[in-house]
Amino acid sequence: MELVNKIKKILFNPIGFYDSLKSEKGFKTVFTYFVITSFFGIVLSLIVNFIWPEVSVYFLKKILGDFAAGEADQSSGALVTLGFWAVSLLVSFLWAGLLHGWILIFGGKENYEKSYQLYIYAKTPQFILGWIPLFGLFAWIYYVVLLIIGTQRVHGISQKKAILMYVIPFGVIVLLSVIGLIFIMTLFSNNPELFTSIAKQ
C-alpha cells in the first residue's frame, strides 16, 4: 500500500512528493522502488509481447532505456529481456551520474544521492504506463516534466533554467533526428536500387 501511495503522489502531486524527498536518506528505499516498479513494467511488457508482438519492441525499449534499445527485438525471449532488466538496474547509477553532472553545471545544490532519487522517481510514468499501447510517448513526456519539477524542488534551480536545461537537449535530439530522416529519405529516393539491395538481405 505504501508503494501504491508513493506512485500516486509522484504522478498526481509531484511538487509535494519532491518537497518531501529531502527527508529520504540513502539508496536502499529508492533502489527497492526501482526494482519493483521496473519489474512490473517488464512483466506487463512481456504480456503485451505475447498478445500484441507488433508493438512489443517499442514498449520494451521505453522501459529498458537506451542501453538496451539496440538489442531488444521480437526474437528476444523472456530470459534475454530479464537479463537486460537486471543490467539496467546497474546502469541506472551511470545514467543518474550523468544527470547529476548535468544538473551541477546549472547550479544544482544537492549531492549524487538526491540526483539518483530524482532520476528513478521521475521514471515512474515509464514503469507504470510505458507498457500500455499508445501511452509510451505520454509516459516519456511526463518523465521529462517530472525531471523538471524535481530539479526545481530538489536542487533549488529556477523553473526557467530547469525547463531550458532539459528542453534544449531534447530539441537538439529532435532536430538531429529530423535531419537524419531527411538524409535517409533523400538517399533512398536518389538511389532506389540501394533500398532494393537492402530489402533482399
Secondary structure, DSSP 4 states (H G I P E B T S, - for coil): -HHHHHHHHHHH-HHHHHHHGGG--SSHHHHHHHHHHHHHHHHHHHHHHHH-HHHHHHHHHHHH-HHHHTT--TT--HHHHHHHHHHHHHHHHHHHHHHHHHHHHTT--S-HHHHHHHHHHHTHHHHHHTTSTT-HHHHHHHHHHHHHHHHHHHH---HHHHHHHHHHHHHHHHHHHHHHHHHHHHHHHH-HHHHHHHHH-
